[in-house]
Amino acid sequence: MSPAETGAAHGRPVCVGDDGALMDVAEAVAADWAALGVRGSFLALNLDTGTRLGFGVDESMPLASVAKVPLALVVLDRIAAGELDAARPVTVDPARSSVGSTGLSAFRHPATVAVGDLLLLMLSVSDNAAADALFDLVQVAEVDARLRAWGCDGIRMRHRMNHMYECAVGAAGNDFSLALELAVRDERAGLATIETLDPARANSGSAAALVGLLRRVWCDEIAVPGATAELRRLMGSQVFTQRLACDLRADSLRWSGKTGTFLHLRHEIGVVEAESGDRVAMAALTRAGRRAALAPDIELAMGAAARDAFEALRG
Amino acid sequence: MDLLAHLEAYVATADEASFSRAADRLGIAQPLLSRRIKTLEGHFGGPLFDRSRRQVTTTELGVLLLPYARDVLDRAQRLRQAAQSARRVRAVGVPGDCAPAALARALRAGTEHGITLGMRELPPMERESGLSDGSLAYALVRVVPERAALRVPLGLASAPAGTPQAPRALHLEELRPRRRRTGAPPASPPLPVLVLAEDRVPCFEERFARAVARAGLPEGRIAPAGPAADALTETLAGRALLLCTEQYAHRYDARWAPLGDTALHRGYDVSAPPGPRGTPEVPRWLTRPLAQAVGAVGAARHGDTGDLRAAGDVPARLAARG
């Protein structure tokens, strides 16, 4: 623990900040989230100066769809190495594909899509069927091994996307509100009835590890530049803007991110880049203490944190 | 012998073909005129006029020397004019928000170089037209900062805060109103950004309007400042933000932060009106205090080595321009 970190008793997260003003911002965000009954972690890092602020940055959490970012990087690395063809057609049949509400996972008829476009669907609209079609080409174990080889120690890949659905159905039948209730009850009791909510058994990662991955992607310090450039481009095509991006929307700013949502989990990681040259990577991983499918106030609090952090960290 | 007075008598008599009319033209008595011509004839060793006829005529020697005499008188006239215009007050067009102490240094530097300067506070467009119509000898002319000799950071002044902090670059996106958090008190209405007359020049206004739009601010947030004192009062009262330079804000104890986008800063050239041989260079002793007066940063560093050369050239330049 660095001298700039302040500890706290009783489950209050440990804040980090490179100076007093940044520490103030981190503590204000933590207090704001706590007031909404949100637990979790937040980290923002200026990619050029290295200054950062946040709290709970090393806590490991189930990633939900944020896991699609490391998957995409491994697929893109294989494409760049010539081991996989981005134009290779893949047929996705709704009868066997993964459950989800967008893209191919919402299709009712078989569709044939190239590997490069599966990546686009997976990152732009968080398409689960597209993600699992890619997991057919690059196995979960291989993604995990590649992350290990790259030194991404805080991120673990353990299952396909559809496994989250299977576990929720296994615990609660086809009752979403029951699954949500289980998740919230377990949260209070510190249990994990639903396996994919257990950081030790799910695809998981910490805010520090995810921001570290973003930093290496944005600075071309991982995989190969062709793969990282394409990942940056694809993350810029995400259509969801209600979380970290919600108060960073201007022609002079660019947001590239990936959300993750599962039961009471609401996450997003991404990078904001300003025309002025400032670049800040961030990760917000949250667990809500309430049984609601939609919680716009939590998403607004994530967006407010993103804007506060960006303005505090930019030059 | 006052050669010029004697040559005047000679030229006037040749022009008028009469001693009395020549004396009238010069406003002297005819005997004095005659005496001067006699003295001159003695000096040149021969008669200039034939006085034997009713009408005075010029001799061959008188005709031969006449163009030389006219030339000497013309040059003497130009010499007098040059001396006169060098004594005249030379107006320097400056922006309204200059530091008076630095302008005073410019005036003193002028005196040391034998030139009387006068500072005229004018809006930017009038400084430019003053150069072309000749009413200004020098002016600080607004140009885009990338090509400017002097660069002056522009920023936003606001009401003084409790604890002074090191100014951090301010980005226009930060002026967007925040989305309200749950339970947060109602947000106060966003403060207007006031623009001084000094910044109402096409080269700045177009850029600024585009940057404001791209940062997601409505056009209505930007308003002309009106009288500078009113704008400052509103700013110090916390009811507006004033677009201005750091020294201007600090003169009135306002808080100030520079705009992060340096393309939105001010740029100035110190210019003189174009002469017959192109635009003359402005002496370093004048540009330096003017740079300080507008609050330029890293001003004209490239010119420092030319300092001695420039100082030595000053009289020659002035004579050529007179």
Interface residues (C-beta under 8 A of the other chain):
Chain A: D32 A35 L36 C246 D247 R249 A250 D251 S252 L253 A274 E275 S276 D278 D297 L300 A301 G303 A304 R307 E311 R314 G315
Chain B: R168 A169 H171 L172 E173 E174 R176 R178 R179 R181 T182 G183 A211 A213 R214 A215 G216 G260 D261
